[in-house]
Amino acid sequence: MVLARKIILIKNFQGQPQSTDFKIVEEELPILKNGEVLVEAEFFSVDPYMMSSAINESGIGEVFHANQVAKIIESKDPAFPVGQRVKGYYGWRTHTIINPSKWDHSGFLNEVPKVLPSLGDLPSSLYLGVLGMPGETAYFGFLEVCQPKKGEILVVSGAGGAIGSHVAQIGKIIGLKVIGITGTVEKCQWLKNDLKIDHVINYKTEDVSVALKKFAPDGVDCYFDNIGGPISDTVINHMKEFGRISICGSISSYSDDAQLQRPKNFYQMLFLIKQLKMEGFMVTRWKHRYGESFKQNFTWIQEKKLKYRETIYEGFENTVNALLGLMRRKNIGKAIVKL
Protein backbone atom coordinates (compact mmCIF):
# COMPACT_ATOMS: atom_id res chain seq x y z
CA MET A 1 0.00 0.00 0.00
CA VAL A 2 1.12 3.56 -0.79
CA LEU A 3 -0.05 6.45 1.37
CA ALA A 4 -0.79 9.45 -0.83
CA ARG A 5 -1.40 13.02 0.27
CA LYS A 6 -3.72 15.29 -1.62
CA ILE A 7 -5.10 18.81 -1.35
CA ILE A 8 -8.86 19.07 -1.65
CA LEU A 9 -11.12 22.08 -2.02
CA ILE A 10 -13.41 22.41 1.01
CA LYS A 11 -14.90 25.84 0.34
CA ASN A 12 -15.65 27.92 -2.73
CA PHE A 13 -13.54 31.05 -3.05
CA GLN A 14 -15.05 34.26 -1.73
CA GLY A 15 -13.00 36.88 -3.51
CA GLN A 16 -9.33 35.95 -3.20
CA PRO A 17 -8.55 32.34 -2.18
CA GLN A 18 -7.62 31.67 1.43
CA SER A 19 -5.59 28.85 2.94
CA THR A 20 -8.75 27.81 4.83
CA ASP A 21 -10.41 26.96 1.48
CA PHE A 22 -8.18 23.89 1.23
CA LYS A 23 -7.36 20.83 3.29
CA ILE A 24 -4.58 18.24 3.13
CA VAL A 25 -5.87 14.69 3.45
CA GLU A 26 -4.29 11.24 3.20
CA GLU A 27 -5.41 8.33 1.08
CA GLU A 28 -4.30 4.70 0.85
CA LEU A 29 -3.84 3.62 -2.75
CA PRO A 30 -4.66 0.03 -3.74
CA ILE A 31 -2.27 -2.53 -5.21
CA LEU A 32 -1.68 -2.02 -8.92
CA LYS A 33 -3.70 -4.00 -11.44
CA ASN A 34 -2.49 -5.05 -14.88
CA GLY A 35 -2.17 -2.03 -17.15
CA GLU A 36 -1.88 0.45 -14.30
CA VAL A 37 0.99 2.76 -13.43
CA LEU A 38 1.88 4.44 -10.12
CA VAL A 39 3.45 7.88 -10.40
CA GLU A 40 4.98 10.17 -7.80
CA ALA A 41 4.70 13.91 -8.32
CA GLU A 42 7.91 15.91 -8.75
CA PHE A 43 6.51 19.31 -9.75
CA PHE A 44 3.08 20.95 -9.49
CA SER A 45 2.00 23.72 -11.81
CA VAL A 46 0.35 26.86 -10.44
CA ASP A 47 -1.56 28.87 -13.04
CA PRO A 48 -4.02 31.80 -13.11
CA TYR A 49 -6.72 29.71 -14.83
CA MET A 50 -7.04 27.71 -11.60
CA MET A 51 -8.94 30.67 -10.14
CA SER A 52 -11.60 30.63 -12.84
CA SER A 53 -14.66 28.53 -12.01
CA ALA A 54 -15.50 28.50 -15.73
CA ILE A 55 -12.31 26.52 -16.45
CA ASN A 56 -11.22 24.87 -13.22
CA GLU A 57 -12.90 21.50 -12.82
CA SER A 58 -12.44 21.20 -9.04
CA GLY A 59 -15.52 20.56 -6.91
CA ILE A 60 -15.99 20.69 -3.15
CA GLY A 61 -14.31 17.66 -1.60
CA GLU A 62 -12.32 16.90 -4.74
CA VAL A 63 -8.59 17.13 -5.42
CA PHE A 64 -7.75 20.63 -6.62
CA HIS A 65 -7.30 20.56 -10.39
CA ALA A 66 -3.69 21.08 -11.51
CA ASN A 67 -1.04 19.86 -13.90
CA GLN A 68 2.01 17.97 -12.65
CA VAL A 69 5.17 16.25 -13.81
CA ALA A 70 5.53 12.88 -12.12
CA LYS A 71 8.01 10.02 -12.04
CA ILE A 72 6.91 6.44 -12.61
CA ILE A 73 7.76 4.42 -9.47
CA GLU A 74 5.81 1.23 -10.22
CA SER A 75 4.37 -0.06 -13.46
CA LYS A 76 2.29 -2.89 -14.86
CA ASP A 77 2.32 -1.43 -18.36
CA PRO A 78 5.54 -2.15 -20.35
CA ALA A 79 5.09 1.07 -22.34
CA PHE A 80 5.54 3.06 -19.12
CA PRO A 81 8.79 1.84 -17.51
CA VAL A 82 9.85 2.74 -13.97
CA GLY A 83 12.05 5.84 -13.84
CA GLN A 84 10.43 7.62 -16.77
CA ARG A 85 8.29 10.75 -16.40
CA VAL A 86 4.76 11.66 -17.41
CA LYS A 87 2.75 14.87 -17.34
CA GLY A 88 -0.93 15.14 -16.57
CA TYR A 89 -3.78 16.94 -14.84
CA TYR A 90 -3.73 14.64 -11.84
CA GLY A 91 -4.29 17.47 -9.38
CA TRP A 92 -2.43 18.41 -6.25
CA ARG A 93 -1.65 14.90 -5.05
CA THR A 94 1.65 13.21 -4.25
CA HIS A 95 0.87 9.82 -5.79
CA THR A 96 -1.56 8.81 -8.52
CA ILE A 97 -2.54 5.53 -10.15
CA ILE A 98 -3.25 5.90 -13.85
CA ASN A 99 -4.31 3.46 -16.54
CA PRO A 100 -3.01 4.88 -19.84
CA SER A 101 -5.14 2.57 -21.98
CA LYS A 102 -8.35 3.62 -20.23
CA TRP A 103 -7.59 7.26 -19.60
CA ASP A 104 -10.56 9.63 -19.70
CA HIS A 105 -9.34 12.65 -21.66
CA SER A 106 -12.75 14.28 -22.01
CA GLY A 107 -11.93 17.03 -19.52
CA PHE A 108 -10.93 20.52 -20.57
CA LEU A 109 -7.17 20.02 -20.48
CA ASN A 110 -6.71 16.29 -20.00
CA GLU A 111 -4.38 14.51 -22.40
CA VAL A 112 -3.70 10.82 -22.91
CA PRO A 113 -0.66 9.91 -20.76
CA LYS A 114 2.63 9.43 -22.56
CA VAL A 115 6.25 9.06 -21.54
CA LEU A 116 8.05 12.39 -21.73
CA PRO A 117 11.26 12.62 -23.74
CA SER A 118 14.39 13.74 -21.91
CA LEU A 119 15.21 17.44 -21.95
CA GLY A 120 18.90 16.80 -21.40
CA ASP A 121 20.34 19.29 -18.94
CA LEU A 122 17.08 21.24 -18.71
CA PRO A 123 14.77 20.66 -15.73
CA SER A 124 11.63 18.60 -16.30
CA SER A 125 9.63 21.42 -14.68
CA LEU A 126 9.80 23.14 -18.07
CA TYR A 127 7.09 20.71 -19.19
CA LEU A 128 4.79 22.83 -17.01
CA GLY A 129 6.10 26.13 -18.37
CA VAL A 130 7.76 27.16 -21.61
CA LEU A 131 7.52 23.60 -22.98
CA GLY A 132 4.03 22.95 -21.65
CA MET A 133 0.63 24.59 -21.54
CA PRO A 134 1.91 28.17 -20.95
CA GLY A 135 4.30 27.80 -23.89
CA GLU A 136 1.55 26.42 -26.11
CA THR A 137 -0.74 29.24 -25.04
CA ALA A 138 1.84 31.91 -25.80
CA TYR A 139 2.79 30.41 -29.15
CA PHE A 140 -0.66 29.82 -30.60
CA GLY A 141 -2.57 32.53 -28.77
CA PHE A 142 -0.21 35.18 -30.06
CA LEU A 143 0.79 33.97 -33.51
CA GLU A 144 -2.58 32.57 -34.59
CA VAL A 145 -4.87 35.19 -33.06
CA CYS A 146 -2.82 38.39 -33.41
CA GLN A 147 -1.27 37.46 -36.77
CA PRO A 148 1.72 39.75 -36.01
CA LYS A 149 3.90 41.31 -38.70
CA LYS A 150 7.50 42.44 -38.47
CA GLY A 151 7.79 46.09 -37.49
CA GLU A 152 4.47 46.27 -35.67
CA ILE A 153 3.95 47.34 -32.06
CA LEU A 154 2.91 44.72 -29.49
CA VAL A 155 1.66 45.40 -25.97
CA VAL A 156 1.59 42.55 -23.44
CA SER A 157 -0.17 42.85 -20.09
CA GLY A 158 0.93 40.54 -17.30
CA ALA A 159 4.32 40.62 -19.02
CA GLY A 160 6.18 39.39 -15.95
CA GLY A 161 4.30 36.10 -15.81
CA ALA A 162 4.86 32.77 -17.54
CA ILE A 163 2.73 33.42 -20.62
CA GLY A 164 3.23 37.17 -20.90
CA SER A 165 7.03 37.00 -20.77
CA HIS A 166 6.95 34.23 -23.39
CA VAL A 167 4.74 36.24 -25.76
CA ALA A 168 6.94 39.31 -25.33
CA GLN A 169 10.00 37.29 -26.34
CA ILE A 170 8.29 35.79 -29.38
CA GLY A 171 7.42 39.33 -30.40
CA LYS A 172 11.09 40.30 -30.23
CA ILE A 173 12.16 37.15 -32.10
CA ILE A 174 9.93 37.94 -35.07
CA GLY A 175 10.82 41.63 -35.16
CA LEU A 176 8.12 43.56 -33.32
CA LYS A 177 8.55 46.52 -31.01
CA VAL A 178 7.38 45.18 -27.64
CA ILE A 179 5.90 47.07 -24.70
CA GLY A 180 5.39 45.06 -21.51
CA ILE A 181 3.07 46.02 -18.66
CA THR A 182 3.75 44.63 -15.20
CA GLY A 183 3.55 45.64 -11.55
CA THR A 184 6.88 45.41 -9.71
CA VAL A 185 10.31 46.97 -10.05
CA GLU A 186 11.96 43.53 -10.11
CA LYS A 187 9.76 42.33 -12.97
CA CYS A 188 10.40 45.54 -14.89
CA GLN A 189 14.16 45.09 -14.50
CA TRP A 190 13.98 41.44 -15.62
CA LEU A 191 11.95 42.29 -18.71
CA LYS A 192 14.15 45.22 -19.66
CA ASN A 193 17.62 43.96 -18.74
CA ASP A 194 17.39 40.20 -19.28
CA LEU A 195 14.68 39.77 -21.90
CA LYS A 196 15.55 43.00 -23.75
CA ILE A 197 11.94 44.15 -24.06
CA ASP A 198 11.87 47.57 -25.73
CA HIS A 199 9.76 49.37 -23.15
CA VAL A 200 8.30 48.37 -19.79
CA ILE A 201 5.46 50.09 -17.92
CA ASN A 202 4.96 49.65 -14.18
CA TYR A 203 1.20 50.12 -13.90
CA LYS A 204 1.46 50.68 -10.14
CA THR A 205 3.75 53.70 -10.42
CA GLU A 206 3.09 55.00 -13.94
CA ASP A 207 0.11 56.28 -15.90
CA VAL A 208 -0.34 53.57 -18.54
CA SER A 209 -2.06 55.91 -20.99
CA VAL A 210 0.68 58.53 -20.76
CA ALA A 211 3.37 55.86 -21.19
CA LEU A 212 1.65 54.40 -24.27
CA LYS A 213 1.44 57.83 -25.86
CA LYS A 214 5.19 58.11 -25.35
CA PHE A 215 6.21 54.61 -26.48
CA ALA A 216 3.56 54.10 -29.18
CA PRO A 217 2.52 57.59 -30.31
CA ASP A 218 0.86 56.25 -33.46
CA GLY A 219 -0.97 53.46 -31.65
CA VAL A 220 -0.75 49.73 -30.95
CA ASP A 221 -1.07 46.99 -33.58
CA CYS A 222 -1.31 43.89 -31.34
CA TYR A 223 -2.43 43.52 -27.75
CA PHE A 224 -1.99 40.25 -25.85
CA ASP A 225 -4.21 40.53 -22.80
CA ASN A 226 -3.63 38.46 -19.65
CA ILE A 227 -5.15 40.91 -17.19
CA GLY A 228 -8.44 42.48 -18.24
CA GLY A 229 -9.90 45.33 -16.21
CA PRO A 230 -8.87 49.00 -16.38
CA ILE A 231 -5.43 48.25 -17.85
CA SER A 232 -7.00 46.57 -20.85
CA ASP A 233 -9.51 49.39 -21.24
CA THR A 234 -6.60 51.79 -21.51
CA VAL A 235 -4.60 49.74 -24.01
CA ILE A 236 -7.62 49.11 -26.24
CA ASN A 237 -8.20 52.85 -26.44
CA HIS A 238 -4.69 53.16 -27.89
CA MET A 239 -5.17 50.58 -30.66
CA LYS A 240 -4.39 51.45 -34.27
CA GLU A 241 -6.83 50.95 -37.09
CA PHE A 242 -7.12 47.22 -37.90
CA GLY A 243 -5.50 46.33 -34.55
CA ARG A 244 -5.81 42.79 -33.19
CA ILE A 245 -6.46 41.82 -29.58
CA SER A 246 -5.87 38.33 -28.17
CA ILE A 247 -7.75 37.61 -24.94
CA CYS A 248 -5.76 35.02 -23.01
CA GLY A 249 -7.00 35.67 -19.48
CA SER A 250 -8.48 38.12 -17.00
CA ILE A 251 -6.56 37.58 -13.80
CA SER A 252 -7.75 40.93 -12.43
CA SER A 253 -11.27 39.54 -12.12
CA TYR A 254 -11.06 35.75 -11.83
CA SER A 255 -12.42 35.96 -8.31
CA ASP A 256 -14.72 38.92 -8.88
CA ASP A 257 -18.16 38.91 -10.51
CA ALA A 258 -17.53 42.51 -11.59
CA GLN A 259 -16.07 41.11 -14.82
CA LEU A 260 -19.66 40.45 -15.92
CA GLN A 261 -20.88 44.01 -15.39
CA ARG A 262 -19.69 45.72 -18.58
CA PRO A 263 -22.14 48.01 -20.39
CA LYS A 264 -23.52 46.26 -23.44
CA ASN A 265 -21.91 48.60 -25.97
CA PHE A 266 -18.74 49.43 -24.06
CA TYR A 267 -16.34 49.11 -27.03
CA GLN A 268 -18.78 49.10 -29.93
CA MET A 269 -18.04 52.49 -31.53
CA LEU A 270 -14.28 52.17 -30.98
CA PHE A 271 -14.22 48.78 -32.68
CA LEU A 272 -16.41 50.03 -35.49
CA ILE A 273 -14.42 53.16 -36.23
CA LYS A 274 -10.98 51.54 -35.94
CA GLN A 275 -12.12 48.19 -37.43
CA LEU A 276 -10.53 46.25 -34.60
CA LYS A 277 -10.60 42.52 -33.95
CA MET A 278 -10.80 40.98 -30.48
CA GLU A 279 -10.71 37.22 -30.04
CA GLY A 280 -10.70 35.03 -26.97
CA PHE A 281 -9.25 31.56 -27.17
CA MET A 282 -8.71 28.27 -25.39
CA VAL A 283 -5.36 26.70 -26.16
CA THR A 284 -6.98 23.31 -26.69
CA ARG A 285 -8.12 24.62 -30.08
CA TRP A 286 -4.62 23.75 -31.30
CA LYS A 287 -4.02 20.54 -29.36
CA HIS A 288 -3.44 18.68 -32.63
CA ARG A 289 -0.45 21.00 -33.18
CA TYR A 290 1.19 20.89 -29.73
CA GLY A 291 4.18 19.12 -31.26
CA GLU A 292 4.80 22.19 -33.42
CA SER A 293 4.91 24.61 -30.49
CA PHE A 294 7.08 22.24 -28.43
CA LYS A 295 9.61 21.90 -31.25
CA GLN A 296 9.81 25.62 -31.92
CA ASN A 297 9.96 26.69 -28.27
CA PHE A 298 12.63 24.06 -27.55
CA THR A 299 14.64 25.28 -30.54
CA TRP A 300 14.42 28.89 -29.36
CA ILE A 301 15.63 27.84 -25.90
CA GLN A 302 18.59 25.96 -27.41
CA GLU A 303 19.39 28.99 -29.58
CA LYS A 304 19.18 31.18 -26.43
CA LYS A 305 16.49 33.30 -28.06
CA LEU A 306 13.89 32.29 -25.48
CA LYS A 307 14.67 32.63 -21.78
CA TYR A 308 12.64 31.34 -18.87
CA ARG A 309 12.41 31.99 -15.17
CA GLU A 310 10.71 29.97 -12.48
CA THR A 311 9.49 31.00 -9.05
CA ILE A 312 9.82 27.74 -7.13
CA TYR A 313 8.05 26.90 -3.88
CA GLU A 314 9.63 23.99 -2.01
CA GLY A 315 7.53 21.24 -0.46
CA PHE A 316 4.00 19.84 -0.69
CA GLU A 317 2.91 21.96 2.29
CA ASN A 318 3.71 25.14 0.35
CA THR A 319 1.41 24.33 -2.56
CA VAL A 320 -1.46 26.53 -1.43
CA ASN A 321 0.99 29.32 -0.59
CA ALA A 322 2.17 29.16 -4.19
CA LEU A 323 -1.36 29.82 -5.43
CA LEU A 324 -1.84 32.66 -2.97
CA GLY A 325 1.48 34.15 -4.07
CA LEU A 326 0.48 33.89 -7.72
CA MET A 327 -2.77 35.76 -7.14
CA ARG A 328 -0.83 38.48 -5.34
CA ARG A 329 1.53 38.77 -8.34
CA LYS A 330 4.55 37.56 -6.35
CA ASN A 331 5.81 35.20 -9.03
CA ILE A 332 8.25 36.12 -11.77
CA GLY A 333 7.83 33.86 -14.77
CA LYS A 334 6.34 30.45 -14.06
CA ALA A 335 5.13 29.49 -10.57
CA ILE A 336 6.15 25.94 -9.68
CA VAL A 337 5.93 23.73 -6.58
CA LYS A 338 8.85 21.32 -6.20
CA LEU A 339 8.04 18.28 -4.09
Salt bridges, closest charged atoms under 4 A:
GLU27 OE1 - LYS6 NZ 3.42
GLU27 OE1 - ARG93 NH2 2.84
GLU40 OE2 - HIS95 NE2 3.12
GLU42 OE1 - ARG85 NE 2.65
ASP47 OD1 - LYS334 NZ 3.08
GLU57 OE1 - HIS65 ND1 3.99
GLU144 OE2 - ARG289 NH2 3.04
GLU152 OE1 - ARG244 NH2 2.70
GLU186 OE2 - ARG309 NH2 3.05
ASP198 OD2 - LYS172 NZ 2.97
ASP221 OD2 - LYS240 NZ 3.42
ASP233 OD1 - ARG262 NH2 3.01
GLU279 OE2 - ARG285 NH1 2.81
GLU292 OE1 - ARG289 NE 2.94
GLU303 OE1 - LYS305 NZ 3.48
GLU317 OE2 - ARG5 NH1 2.71
